[in-house]
Every structure is written in C-alpha cells, then in structure tokens.
Amino acid sequence: MKLQTTKHQIKDQLVVGFALFSMFFGAGNIIFPPYLGMGSGENWFTGFVCYYLADIGLAVAAIFALLKHGGDISSVTGRIGKIPGTLMVSAMILCIGPFIAIPRTGATTYEMFVVPLLGDIGSLIPTAIFFAIILLLTIRESAVIDILGKFLTPALFIGLLILIICGLVSPVGPISDTSQIENVVVEGINAGYQTMDVLAAMIFGIIIVKNVAEKGYTEARIKYRVARNSSLIAAVGLLVIYCGLTFLGATASTLYTLDINRSELILNITQDLLQYPGVIILGIVVTLACITTAVALVSASADYFAALSKGKLSYKLLTVLICLFSAAIANFGIDQIVLLAQPILNLIYPGALMLILLAFFSSHLSDYAVRGTVLGAMVGSLCEILYGWHVPLSFVPRLPLSEFGFGWLIFAVVFGIAGAVIHRLKKTSSPAR
C-alpha cells in the first residue's frame, strides 16, 4: 500500500512538474535564450547562467517562499501593508497577464508560426483565433493543470529536444571568439527579467498548491513535499532546454548581429538545421509553449481578480475580458511589447525580489524593515530607469553593483535599516503596559 502511495505521489509530482514547466516556458523563453547566446559568443555559458538564475532560480525561490507561508500570497505581500500589498500583487498580475505576457504569447505565435506558414497575412484574425482557443481551455478552471501536465508539455519538451540535439550534432556555424554584448552578465539578468517568471511564480505557486491539495494531499508536510519536488522537476527540465537554446544561439554568433529580430533568429537557426519542415515543427512547438503559458496566465489572472472583487466579477467573465484585451495588445508585435515591458519590469521586479527573499526571514524582521526594504528597492530602480532616460542622476553609475544592474540594492539595504531603526524607536518609546 505504501509502495502504491509512493508511486502515486511520483506520478502526481511528474504531472504537476510538467505543468509548471509549461507555465514557465512561454513566449519569452523561446526568443530570449538564443538571442542571448548569439550576442554572447564564446561567453554564452556565462550569459546562460545569469539568465537561468535571474529567471528560474528566483522563480523557484518565489514558489518556496509561498510554500513556506502555506500558499497564501497575502502572507508574503501583507508585510508591506494590506493596501500596498494588494496594489503590488495587482501590478504583478497585470504585467504577467493582459498588459504584457499574455499578449506576447499571441504575438509570438503569429510571428513564428503563422508568418512562416502563410506569410504576413495580418495579425488580427490569427490572434483572434489564438485567444479563442485560450478561452476554451481556461473557461473550465479545474482542468488547467491536467491539460498542461498530461498532454501539452510532453509534446513541447520532445519538440524542443529534437531541435537542440540537431544543433549539437550539426551546429549552424562556429561560435564567435568575441562578444557583441558589452556586458553579458547584465544582459543575461535583463533577459531573465523579461521572461517575467519571478512575478509569475508567485501566482503559479498558488495554482500548484491548490492543485496539489485537490489531488488529496491535505497534510501540510506531504503537500509541501509534493509541491517542492514538482518545482524541482520543472527547474531541471528548464535547465536542459534553456542551456540548449542558448547554445544554439551561440552557434549562430558568427552569422548574425544584434539588429536581427529575436523571433527571426530562432527561425533562421531552425531553417539551417532542419530546413522548412523544421520551421513548421518549431512553429508548432512555439504555439504549444505559448498556449500552455497563456492558459496558465489567463487562469491565474482571472482567478485572482475574481477573488479580489469578492465574486462581483466571475471567473468566466474575467477570462473573456482578459482574452479580448490581450488579443488587442498582441497586434502591436513582439518587439514593441518587449520595449514597453522593460521599464515596467525594472521598476516592479526589485520590490518583488525583496519580498520573496525576506519571506524566508519573516519571523526575524519587523514590518517596518520589510516595507523600507521594498520601498528602497523600487526607489533605487526608479533612479536607474530615470538615468537611462538621460535624467541627470550622476550618482547612479557610481552605486555599488550598478555595472551588474543591481545598483538599487544599496537603496534597499539603507531603507531597510532605516525601517528597522524606526521600528526599534517606536518600540522603545511605547509606554510600558
């Protein structure tokens, strides 16, 4: 009986792990690693490591932080106050939902599947069809995890492995001994940011914890173990695929420059490796990846805002509205969506990262310290954004770790210490009872 139970757990962990893999592996994960590898040349592995840590490393940490708090996101974000916490989560949901990530799945599907197959026929009808499919798959909330884990992900994983193996056996070209990217570390981190997986992880974690509980794992210890192991399965699968895609890009580093379109690069690599049939296979793989991610994101976004509205807005109504809005934004194209996303993500990410990291030490930190740290991270990031827009903030490039894109960290530390001091002073000045 125990053996059967163990086998059942392993099966459930694999299903949930594959589902989580497919949630993370979406539009950004297809286009960013090859472009990073191409620009990095011989330093492609360094770029990959930075990308992976900024993406999945932090995403898994976010899921573990959520698990530590029983899958309750309000326990993590509530440390900065109920209203600020709600605003931050809402901003995160909007970024990984209808504003950026969901539309990007539709735009990527059009550029990498429809255009190679049918030519540039205009994105309006194809994106409408794409989001109609997403709506059909998400309208039944309970079916999401099993659809992803049992059916779509295996096809996605196998298709990508075929492409990567072909690239290993017969590379499209030699790897350049120079890098086209000025700072591979920063570029890798920024590419990891662009996937938005860290933001998504907080929401995906809720879906995973909920699904694990629905499978009958109600005991806290076992539920944590199943969710933890599922997350690690997804992380290992993504490690293999990301490394392979970055390497494929590196093999094209002597053939292309940074002005090539991201989607065009992976299409050209596939064309060189597998000819036109390979392009069609890639298009199918990309479509599967985008569908799996869009299904997860639409479901998570609708579920969150339905709960936030206390049932005034139904899950089904919200899925319809999100799909309609995302379809409209998708028609701007991948590059425009990426351009829009960069400053928004650079502002939100640092605060979200601090919330995630501090969640592991919540019992040792006051709310004031947490609020100060999060606020400082976002203030520092805002300064970096403004400097990038040529606002005369000459101190920004002199900040510690600014060359790696972490200049905001000193703001987080200083503001966090200030918050801790304020808490101590308030505690000291409070009259004894």
N, C-alpha and C positions, 0 to 999 in steps of 0.2 A: 504493500500500500504506500509505504514511504517512497519506494522507488518510482511508483506511478506518479506520486505527487511531485517528486523532483523532476521527472520527465515533463510533466505538465507545466511546471514553472519555467523550465528551459524553453519549451515551445512558446509560452507566453512572452518570455523575455525577448526571444528572437522576433516575434511578430511586432511587439511594441518597439524594439530596437530598429527594425527595418522601417517602421512607420516614422520614427523620429529622424532617421537618416533621410527619408524622402521629404520630410518637412523642411529640414535644413538645406537640402541640396536643391536649390531652385535656380532662378534666372541668373543671379549674381555669381553663383558658384560655378556655373558653366563658363561665363565670359571672363571673369577676373583672373583665375589662376593661369590660363595660357598667355594672357596679355602680360601678366607679371613676369612669367618665365621668359617670354620673348624680350622684354625690356631689360631683364636682369642679366642675360647671357650666362657667363660662367658662374655668376653668383646666384643662380636660380634657386639652389637649395636654401641659401640664407633667406631669400625672399619668401620661399615656401614656408619655412619655419616661422617667420614673423607673421605671415598671413594666417597660418594654422592656429598659432597661439592667440592672435587678436580675434580670430573668428571662433573656432570650436573650443579652444582651450578656455576662453572666457565664457562661452555659451554653456559648456558643461559645468563650470563653476557656478553659473547662474542657476542651473537646474538643481545642483547640490544645495545651494543656498535656499532655494524654495523648498526642497525636501526637508531641510533642517527645521523649517517653520511649518511643516505639515502640509505643504502645498498651498498655503494661504498667502497670496501675494500682498494682501493688505498688512500682514505682519512684517513684511520686508519694507514696503514703502511707507507704512504708517509712522515709522520713526521720524519722518520729517514733518509730520502733522497730517491730519486727515485730508484737508483740502489740498495742500501742496502735493501729497502723495497721490491723490486721485487725479490731479492735473498732470502729474508726471506719467502715471500709467496710461492715461488717456492719450497723451502726446506720443508715447511709445507705440500704443496700439494704432494710432493714426499713421505713424511712419511705416510700421510694418504691415499696415493694412491698406486702406484705399488711397492714401496720398502718394506712396512711393512703391513699396514692394509688390503689392498685388498688381497694379498697372504694369510694372516691369515684367511680370510673367507673361502677360498678354503681348507686350511689345516684342519680347524676346522670341516668343513662339512665331509671331508674324515674320520677323526678320530672318530667323534661322530655319524655319520650316516652310512657310507659305511662299516666301520670295524665291528660294532656290527651286521649289517645285512648280510654281505657277507664274513666277515673275512678279514685278511690283504692280499688283492689281489694286492697290489702295488698302489701307489697314482697317477701314470702317467695318466692313462685313466680316472679315476673318476674326477680328477681336470680339465682335458681337457674338459670333458662333462659339468662340473660346469661352467667353464668360457665361453663355447659356449652358455649356457643359459643366462649368464650375458650379453654377446654381443647382443643376440637377444632382450633383454629387454631394453638395453641402446641405441641401434642404432637409435631409434626414440626418440630424446631428449624431445620433448614436452609431451610425455606420462608418464614420470617417476613418477611425483608426484601423479597422479591419480591411477596408478598401485599400488603404495605403500599404499596410504591412503585409497583406497576403497576395495582392495582385500586382499593383503598380511598381513597387520598389524592386522586386526581383528582376523584372524586365528592364528597368532603368539601370540597375547595377551591372547586369550582364552586358548590356549595350555599351556602357562606358568601358568596361574591362576589355572588350574586343578592340575598341579604338586605341586604348592605351597599350595593349600588347602589340598591336600592329606598329605603333610608334616606337616601341622598344626594339622590335625585331628589325624594322627598316625605317630609321629616322628620316625626316624630310630634308635634313641638312646638318652640317656641323654646328656645334654650339660655339657662339662667339666668345673670344677671349677678353672682350671688353663689355661693359655695361652701358646701355643707353640711358638708364635711370641714374640720376645724380645721387640719390640716397635710397638704396634698396631696402633698408630696414624700415624707413618711414613709409615708402611706397607699399611694402608688404602689410604694414599695420593699417594704412589707409584703405587698402583693398579689403582687408578683414572687416573694417568698419562698414564698408559699402554693402557687404552682404546682409547687414543688419541682424545677424544671427544672435548676437548677445541680447538685443532687445526682444527678439522673437522667442528666445529661450525661456524667458520668464512666463510667457503666455503658453508656449508649447509644454512647459513643465506642468502647468495646471491641467492641460488636456491629458497628459501622460498619467499624472497622479489620479485623476478622475477615472480614466480608463482602467488602470490597474485595480482600483477599488471595485469597479463594475465587474471585473473578472473574478471577484470573490476574495481578493486579498485585503482583508479589513484590519488584520493585526498590524500595528504600526511598524514593527520591526521587519516583518516579511514584506509589507508594502514598500518600505524604503529600499530593501534589498532588490526587489524586482525592478523598481524604477531606476535604481542606481545602475544595475547591470545592463538594463536596456539602454541607458545613456552611454555606457562604455562601449557597447556593441556598435551603436551609431557612430561614436567617435572614431573607432578603429576603421570602420568602413569608409568614413570620410577622409581619414588619414591616407589610405591607399589611393582613393580617387583623386584627391587634391594634389598629392605628390606626383601622380601620373600625369595629370593635366598641366601642371607647372612645367614638368619635364618636356612634354610635347611642345609647349610654347618656346622653351629654351632651344629646341632643335630647329626652330624657325627664326632664331635670333640673327642669323646672317642674311635672311631673305626679306625681312620687313623692318620698318621703322615705327616709331611710336605714333605716327599720324594715321596708322591703319585703324579702321573701325574694329572695336572689340569682337563683335559678332562675326565680322568678315574674316578676322584672323583664324578663329577656330574652324570656320567653314573652309578656308583655303587649306589649312593643315589636313583636314579630313579629306578634301578633294585630292590632295597629293598622296595620301596614304591608301585610300580606298576607292578613288575615282568617284564618279557621280553616284553609284549605288550607296557609297559610304556617306555622302552628303544627305541622302534621303534617310539612311539609318540614323545619322546624327540628328536630323530634324525630328524624327520620331522620339529619340532619346530626350532631346531638349523639351519637346512637347510634354512627355511624361513627367520630366522633372518640374516643369512649370505648373502642370496640372496638380501634382502632389503638393507642391508648396502653396499654390493658390487655394486649394481645398482647405488645407490646414489654417491658412491665414484668414480666409473668409469666415470659417467656422469659429475660430478663436475671437475675431473681432466682433462678430455678431453676438456670440455668447457673452462677451464682456459688456458690451453696451446694453444688451437686454437686461443683464443683472444690474447695471448701473442705473437704468431707468426704472428699476423695480417692477419690471413686467409691462410697463406702459408701451414699450416698443418690443414687439415679439421677435423671437429669433428668426422666424421665416421672413418677416417684413424687412428686417435688417440685412439678411443675406441678399435679398432682392436689391435694396438700395445700394449696398456696397458693390455688388456686381455691376450695376448700372454706372455708378460713379467711376469705378476702376476702368471700365471699358472706355469711358470718355477720356480719361487721363492717358491710357495706353497709346492712344493715337498720336501723342507727342513724340514717340520714339525712344529707344533705349538711351542714347547719348544725352538727350535733353533731360530725361528723368534722372540719370546719374549726376548731371550737372546741378540739378535742383537739389538732389539729396545731400551732396557733400557738406554744405554749411549747416544744414539742419541736423545731420547726424553728428557732426563735430561738436555741436552745442549740447545735444542730449546725451551722447554716449558717456562722457566723463562722469556726469552725475549718476547715471545708471550703473556704471562700473563701481563707483564708490559705494553705492547702496548694496550691490552684490557682495563686494569684498567685506564690508562692515557687518553684513548679516551673519558672518561666521564668528564675530566677536561681540554680538549684540548684548550679551549679558555683562560685558565689561565696559560698555560705553554708554554715556548719557544721551538722551535725545538731542540735547544742545550740541554735543560733539558731532553727532551724525548729521544734523541739519547744517552745521557750519562746514563740514567736510564736503557735503554735496553742493552747497551753495558756492563754496570756494572753487570747486572743480568746474562748475558751469561759468562762473565769473572769469576764471583763467582761460577757459576755452573761448569765451566771447572775445576776450582781448586778442587771442591768437587769430580768430576769424577776422576781426576788425583790422589787425595788422596786415593780414593777407589781402584785404581790400584797400590797402595803402593809407589807412588811418595812421597818423604819426605816433605810434606807441613804440618808441625806440627801445624800451626795456625788454620787449618780448623776445627777440633773438638771444638776449643775454641770460634768459631764465635757465636754470638747470634742466637738462634733458630736453630742451627745446629742439635740438637737432634731430631728435627721435620722435617729435610730435607729442611730447609729454610735458611741455612747459607749464601746463595747467596744474600739474601735480603739486608744485610748491604752494599755489593758492589753496589747494585742498588741505594741505598739511597745516598751513598758517591759520586758515579759517576754522579748521577742526580743533586746533589747540585753543583758539580764542573761544570757541563754543564750550570746550571743556572747562576753561577758566571761568566763564560766565556761570556755568552750572555750579562750580565749586563756590563762587562768591555768593550766589543765590542761596545755596545750601547753608553756608556759614552764617549769612545774615538773617536767615529764617529764625523766628523766635522758637525757643525750645518748648515742646509741649509735654 
